[in-house]
């Protein structure tokens, strides 16, 4: 499993996991961007789930100890 951090204008849901490596994710992101004028991380992960059933948004929380 690979874990990624991505950014959007809203700075929300910035992390996701996928079974695809960064080269394949990059190609899928290019395909996704060609289809849309504007997008958010949740939209990209929903697009990605159609090709990688293991893909999902993950929430990262801070912890103090």
MOPAC internal coordinates of N, CA, C and O (Angstrom, degrees):
PM7 1SCF
backbone

  N    0.0000 0     0.00 0     0.00 0    0    0    0
  C    1.4452 1     0.00 0     0.00 0    1    0    0
  C    1.5321 1   108.44 1     0.00 0    2    1    0
  O    1.2310 1   120.99 1   -39.31 1    3    2    1
  N    1.3132 1   115.71 1   140.69 1    3    2    1
  C    1.4662 1   122.01 1   177.51 1    5    3    2
  C    1.5242 1   107.92 1  -112.98 1    6    5    3
  O    1.2310 1   120.95 1   -33.51 1    7    6    5
  N    1.3213 1   115.79 1   146.49 1    7    6    5
  C    1.4566 1   121.65 1   179.80 1    9    7    6
  C    1.5206 1   108.38 1  -120.36 1   10    9    7
  O    1.2310 1   120.83 1   -45.93 1   11   10    9
  N    1.3341 1   116.02 1   134.07 1   11   10    9
  C    1.4551 1   121.64 1  -173.67 1   13   11   10
  C    1.5306 1   110.85 1  -128.49 1   14   13   11
  O    1.2310 1   122.01 1   -28.64 1   15   14   13
  N    1.3136 1   113.75 1   151.36 1   15   14   13
  C    1.4655 1   120.50 1   171.02 1   17   15   14
  C    1.5180 1   106.41 1  -117.35 1   18   17   15
  O    1.2310 1   120.88 1   -51.55 1   19   18   17
  N    1.3270 1   115.93 1   128.45 1   19   18   17
  C    1.4613 1   121.46 1   177.86 1   21   19   18
  C    1.5112 1   108.13 1  -128.62 1   22   21   19
  O    1.2310 1   120.60 1   -18.48 1   23   22   21
  N    1.3087 1   116.46 1   161.52 1   23   22   21
  C    1.4634 1   121.52 1  -175.76 1   25   23   22
  C    1.5138 1   109.92 1  -122.45 1   26   25   23
  O    1.2310 1   121.23 1   -32.65 1   27   26   25
  N    1.3074 1   115.25 1   147.35 1   27   26   25
  C    1.4567 1   121.12 1   168.23 1   29   27   26
  C    1.5245 1   107.66 1  -141.12 1   30   29   27
  O    1.2310 1   120.46 1    -4.58 1   31   30   29
  N    1.3062 1   116.73 1   175.42 1   31   30   29
  C    1.4643 1   121.10 1  -175.23 1   33   31   30
  C    1.5168 1   113.20 1   -62.67 1   34   33   31
  O    1.2310 1   120.31 1   155.40 1   35   34   33
  N    1.3122 1   117.01 1   -24.60 1   35   34   33
  C    1.4554 1   120.39 1  -177.54 1   37   35   34
  C    1.5266 1   113.26 1   -93.15 1   38   37   35
  O    1.2310 1   120.55 1   172.13 1   39   38   37
  N    1.3336 1   116.55 1    -7.87 1   39   38   37
  C    1.4645 1   120.99 1  -179.97 1   41   39   38
  C    1.5276 1   111.57 1    52.45 1   42   41   39
  O    1.2310 1   120.73 1  -137.20 1   43   42   41
  N    1.3225 1   116.20 1    42.80 1   43   42   41
  C    1.4541 1   121.53 1   178.72 1   45   43   42
  C    1.5225 1   109.63 1  -121.60 1   46   45   43
  O    1.2310 1   120.56 1   -31.00 1   47   46   45
  N    1.3091 1   116.54 1   149.00 1   47   46   45
  C    1.4607 1   122.44 1   176.24 1   49   47   46
  C    1.5278 1   110.50 1    49.43 1   50   49   47
  O    1.2310 1   120.81 1  -121.64 1   51   50   49
  N    1.3112 1   116.07 1    58.36 1   51   50   49
  C    1.4529 1   121.76 1  -172.57 1   53   51   50
  C    1.5226 1   114.89 1   -86.58 1   54   53   51
  O    1.2310 1   119.44 1   177.69 1   55   54   53
  N    1.3067 1   118.68 1    -2.31 1   55   54   53
  C    1.4501 1   120.04 1  -177.07 1   57   55   54
  C    1.5287 1   110.57 1  -124.08 1   58   57   55
  O    1.2310 1   121.31 1   -37.94 1   59   58   57
  N    1.3219 1   115.10 1   142.06 1   59   58   57
  C    1.4498 1   118.94 1   173.41 1   61   59   58
  C    1.5217 1   108.93 1  -147.52 1   62   61   59
  O    1.2310 1   121.42 1   -17.80 1   63   62   61
  N    1.3090 1   114.90 1   162.20 1   63   62   61
  C    1.4596 1   119.88 1   176.26 1   65   63   62
  C    1.5134 1   108.73 1  -120.85 1   66   65   63
  O    1.2310 1   121.61 1   -26.87 1   67   66   65
  N    1.3329 1   114.53 1   153.13 1   67   66   65
  C    1.4534 1   120.46 1  -178.17 1   69   67   66
  C    1.5271 1   108.54 1  -155.33 1   70   69   67
  O    1.2310 1   120.96 1   -24.21 1   71   70   69
  N    1.3024 1   115.77 1   155.79 1   71   70   69
  C    1.4562 1   119.50 1   174.16 1   73   71   70
  C    1.5339 1   110.86 1   -85.74 1   74   73   71
  O    1.2310 1   119.87 1   176.56 1   75   74   73
  N    1.3409 1   117.85 1    -3.44 1   75   74   73
  C    1.4639 1   122.22 1   179.98 1   77   75   74
  C    1.5228 1   110.90 1   -90.31 1   78   77   75
  O    1.2310 1   120.76 1   -35.08 1   79   78   77
  N    1.3400 1   116.15 1   144.92 1   79   78   77
  C    1.4652 1   120.42 1   177.50 1   81   79   78
  C    1.5285 1   110.18 1   -77.66 1   82   81   79
  O    1.2310 1   120.85 1    -7.64 1   83   82   81
  N    1.3386 1   115.98 1   172.36 1   83   82   81
  C    1.4611 1   120.10 1  -173.88 1   85   83   82
  C    1.5252 1   113.00 1   -64.76 1   86   85   83
  O    1.2310 1   119.33 1   150.16 1   87   86   85
  N    1.3168 1   118.89 1   -29.84 1   87   86   85
  C    1.4663 1   120.81 1   178.21 1   89   87   86
  C    1.5312 1   110.43 1   -65.12 1   90   89   87
  O    1.2310 1   120.58 1   134.78 1   91   90   89
  N    1.3070 1   116.50 1   -45.22 1   91   90   89
  C    1.4804 1   120.75 1   179.57 1   93   91   90
  C    1.5306 1   110.60 1   -68.45 1   94   93   91
  O    1.2310 1   120.18 1   140.12 1   95   94   93
  N    1.3200 1   117.26 1   -39.88 1   95   94   93
  C    1.4686 1   120.68 1   177.20 1   97   95   94
  C    1.5219 1   110.05 1   -61.04 1   98   97   95
  O    1.2310 1   120.34 1   137.52 1   99   98   97
  N    1.3236 1   116.95 1   -42.48 1   99   98   97
  C    1.4692 1   120.76 1   178.65 1  101   99   98
  C    1.5149 1   112.32 1   -58.79 1  102  101   99
  O    1.2310 1   120.31 1   137.32 1  103  102  101
  N    1.3190 1   117.01 1   -42.68 1  103  102  101
  C    1.4689 1   120.72 1   179.03 1  105  103  102
  C    1.5279 1   111.09 1   -66.81 1  106  105  103
  O    1.2310 1   120.65 1   139.35 1  107  106  105
  N    1.3188 1   116.36 1   -40.65 1  107  106  105
  C    1.4650 1   119.27 1   178.16 1  109  107  106
  C    1.5263 1   111.49 1   -67.39 1  110  109  107
  O    1.2310 1   120.36 1   144.27 1  111  110  109
  N    1.3212 1   116.92 1   -35.73 1  111  110  109
  C    1.4680 1   120.12 1   176.96 1  113  111  110
  C    1.5239 1   110.49 1   -64.10 1  114  113  111
  O    1.2310 1   120.17 1   139.45 1  115  114  113
  N    1.3346 1   117.29 1   -40.55 1  115  114  113
  C    1.4667 1   120.13 1   176.45 1  117  115  114
  C    1.5301 1   110.75 1   -61.08 1  118  117  115
  O    1.2310 1   120.58 1   135.82 1  119  118  117
  N    1.3152 1   116.49 1   -44.18 1  119  118  117
  C    1.4706 1   121.07 1   178.09 1  121  119  118
  C    1.5274 1   110.21 1   -60.89 1  122  121  119
  O    1.2310 1   120.60 1   135.07 1  123  122  121
  N    1.3178 1   116.46 1   -44.93 1  123  122  121
  C    1.4597 1   122.40 1   179.80 1  125  123  122
  C    1.5276 1   110.89 1   -61.17 1  126  125  123
  O    1.2310 1   120.30 1   135.89 1  127  126  125
  N    1.3419 1   117.03 1   -44.11 1  127  126  125
  C    1.4691 1   121.16 1  -178.61 1  129  127  126
  C    1.5248 1   111.98 1   -66.50 1  130  129  127
  O    1.2310 1   119.91 1   147.63 1  131  130  129
  N    1.3219 1   117.77 1   -32.37 1  131  130  129
  C    1.4715 1   120.26 1   178.42 1  133  131  130
  C    1.5213 1   111.45 1   -66.30 1  134  133  131
  O    1.2310 1   120.12 1   154.06 1  135  134  133
  N    1.3202 1   117.38 1   -25.94 1  135  134  133
  C    1.4577 1   121.74 1  -176.35 1  137  135  134
  C    1.5268 1   113.43 1   -88.32 1  138  137  135
  O    1.2310 1   119.73 1   168.78 1  139  138  137
  N    1.3208 1   118.11 1   -11.22 1  139  138  137
  C    1.4708 1   120.45 1  -172.26 1  141  139  138
  C    1.5161 1   112.05 1  -137.42 1  142  141  139
  O    1.2310 1   121.07 1   -27.80 1  143  142  141
  N    1.3092 1   115.55 1   152.20 1  143  142  141
  C    1.4594 1   121.89 1   174.30 1  145  143  142
  C    1.5278 1   111.10 1   -88.53 1  146  145  143
  O    1.2310 1   121.25 1   145.61 1  147  146  145
  N    1.3082 1   115.22 1   -34.39 1  147  146  145
  C    1.4673 1   122.05 1  -176.27 1  149  147  146
  C    1.5179 1   107.83 1  -141.94 1  150  149  147
  O    1.2310 1   120.83 1   -37.47 1  151  150  149
  N    1.3098 1   116.02 1   142.53 1  151  150  149
  C    1.4554 1   117.81 1   178.97 1  153  151  150
  C    1.5217 1   110.85 1  -154.61 1  154  153  151
  O    1.2310 1   121.98 1   -16.67 1  155  154  153
  N    1.3173 1   113.82 1   163.33 1  155  154  153
  C    1.4522 1   121.69 1   178.49 1  157  155  154
  C    1.5231 1   108.33 1  -127.44 1  158  157  155
  O    1.2310 1   120.95 1   -16.95 1  159  158  157
  N    1.3066 1   115.78 1   163.05 1  159  158  157
  C    1.4579 1   120.38 1  -174.99 1  161  159  158
  C    1.5249 1   112.99 1   -55.63 1  162  161  159
  O    1.2310 1   120.16 1   136.94 1  163  162  161
  N    1.3074 1   117.30 1   -43.06 1  163  162  161
  C    1.4644 1   120.10 1   179.69 1  165  163  162
  C    1.5260 1   110.62 1   -60.03 1  166  165  163
  O    1.2310 1   119.99 1   141.23 1  167  166  165
  N    1.3309 1   117.62 1   -38.77 1  167  166  165
  C    1.4693 1   121.32 1   177.89 1  169  167  166
  C    1.5285 1   110.68 1   -62.17 1  170  169  167
  O    1.2310 1   120.64 1   136.79 1  171  170  169
  N    1.3416 1   116.39 1   -43.21 1  171  170  169
  C    1.4579 1   119.17 1  -179.59 1  173  171  170
  C    1.5254 1   111.35 1   -65.07 1  174  173  171
  O    1.2310 1   119.88 1   137.79 1  175  174  173
  N    1.3091 1   117.83 1   -42.21 1  175  174  173
  C    1.4627 1   120.04 1  -178.84 1  177  175  174
  C    1.5272 1   110.41 1   -67.66 1  178  177  175
  O    1.2310 1   119.78 1   144.34 1  179  178  177
  N    1.3197 1   118.02 1   -35.66 1  179  178  177
  C    1.4646 1   120.09 1   174.98 1  181  179  178
  C    1.5294 1   110.45 1   -63.22 1  182  181  179
  O    1.2310 1   120.19 1   138.93 1  183  182  181
  N    1.3216 1   117.24 1   -41.07 1  183  182  181
  C    1.4676 1   122.30 1   174.73 1  185  183  182
  C    1.5334 1   110.01 1   -61.51 1  186  185  183
  O    1.2310 1   120.42 1   134.44 1  187  186  185
  N    1.3168 1   116.79 1   -45.56 1  187  186  185
  C    1.4583 1   122.69 1  -178.41 1  189  187  186
  C    1.5269 1   111.89 1   -63.61 1  190  189  187
  O    1.2310 1   120.12 1   142.55 1  191  190  189
  N    1.3332 1   117.38 1   -37.45 1  191  190  189
  C    1.4753 1   121.43 1  -179.43 1  193  191  190
  C    1.5366 1   112.22 1   -60.41 1  194  193  191
  O    1.2310 1   120.22 1   155.15 1  195  194  193
  N    1.3135 1   117.19 1   -24.85 1  195  194  193
  C    1.4590 1   120.42 1   177.94 1  197  195  194
  C    1.5261 1   111.26 1   -69.15 1  198  197  195
  O    1.2310 1   120.46 1   158.65 1  199  198  197
  N    1.3360 1   116.72 1   -21.35 1  199  198  197
  C    1.4570 1   121.92 1  -179.30 1  201  199  198
  C    1.5243 1   112.10 1  -109.75 1  202  201  199
  O    1.2310 1   120.47 1   153.54 1  203  202  201
  N    1.3264 1   116.71 1   -26.46 1  203  202  201
  C    1.4656 1   122.37 1  -178.43 1  205  203  202
  C    1.5262 1   108.40 1  -133.47 1  206  205  203
  O    1.2310 1   120.36 1   -79.69 1  207  206  205
  N    1.3142 1   116.93 1   100.31 1  207  206  205
  C    1.4631 1   120.63 1  -176.06 1  209  207  206
  C    1.5335 1   112.81 1   -63.95 1  210  209  207
  O    1.2310 1   120.14 1   162.54 1  211  210  209
  N    1.3281 1   117.33 1   -17.46 1  211  210  209
  C    1.4660 1   120.83 1   178.96 1  213  211  210
  C    1.5250 1   113.11 1   -84.30 1  214  213  211
  O    1.2310 1   119.85 1   170.14 1  215  214  213
  N    1.3118 1   117.89 1    -9.86 1  215  214  213
  C    1.4646 1   120.87 1  -177.62 1  217  215  214
  C    1.5255 1   110.28 1   -69.55 1  218  217  215
  O    1.2310 1   120.72 1   -40.41 1  219  218  217
  N    1.3301 1   116.23 1   139.59 1  219  218  217
  C    1.4580 1   120.15 1   174.71 1  221  219  218
  C    1.5170 1   110.71 1  -164.42 1  222  221  219
  O    1.2310 1   121.41 1   -28.79 1  223  222  221
  N    1.3217 1   114.91 1   151.21 1  223  222  221
  C    1.4629 1   122.05 1   173.98 1  225  223  222
  C    1.5176 1   107.56 1   -68.16 1  226  225  223
  O    1.2310 1   120.58 1   -40.04 1  227  226  225
  N    1.3118 1   116.50 1   139.96 1  227  226  225
  C    1.4566 1   119.77 1   173.06 1  229  227  226
  C    1.5216 1   108.02 1  -124.86 1  230  229  227
  O    1.2310 1   121.09 1   -35.94 1  231  230  229
  N    1.2962 1   115.52 1   144.06 1  231  230  229
  C    1.4515 1   121.06 1   177.77 1  233  231  230
  C    1.5138 1   108.42 1   -99.51 1  234  233  231
  O    1.2310 1   121.10 1   -47.02 1  235  234  233
  N    1.3129 1   115.51 1   132.98 1  235  234  233
  C    1.4611 1   121.58 1   179.48 1  237  235  234
  C    1.5161 1   108.11 1  -112.38 1  238  237  235
  O    1.2310 1   121.11 1   -52.88 1  239  238  237
  N    1.2801 1   115.48 1   127.12 1  239  238  237
  C    1.4616 1   121.87 1  -179.28 1  241  239  238
  C    1.5232 1   109.67 1  -114.34 1  242  241  239
  O    1.2310 1   120.96 1   -30.34 1  243  242  241
  N    1.3102 1   115.77 1   149.66 1  243  242  241
  C    1.4646 1   120.87 1   173.49 1  245  243  242
  C    1.5208 1   108.90 1   -79.89 1  246  245  243
  O    1.2310 1   121.25 1   -31.52 1  247  246  245
  N    1.3068 1   115.21 1   148.48 1  247  246  245
  C    1.4485 1   119.94 1   176.95 1  249  247  246
  C    1.5266 1   108.64 1  -135.30 1  250  249  247
  O    1.2310 1   121.02 1   -38.63 1  251  250  249
  N    1.2933 1   115.65 1   141.37 1  251  250  249
  C    1.4593 1   120.76 1   176.96 1  253  251  250
  C    1.4992 1   108.37 1  -113.21 1  254  253  251
  O    1.2310 1   120.67 1   -34.68 1  255  254  253
  N    1.3037 1   116.32 1   145.32 1  255  254  253
  C    1.4601 1   119.83 1   177.13 1  257  255  254
  C    1.5022 1   110.23 1  -149.25 1  258  257  255
  O    1.2310 1   120.10 1   180.00 1  259  258  257

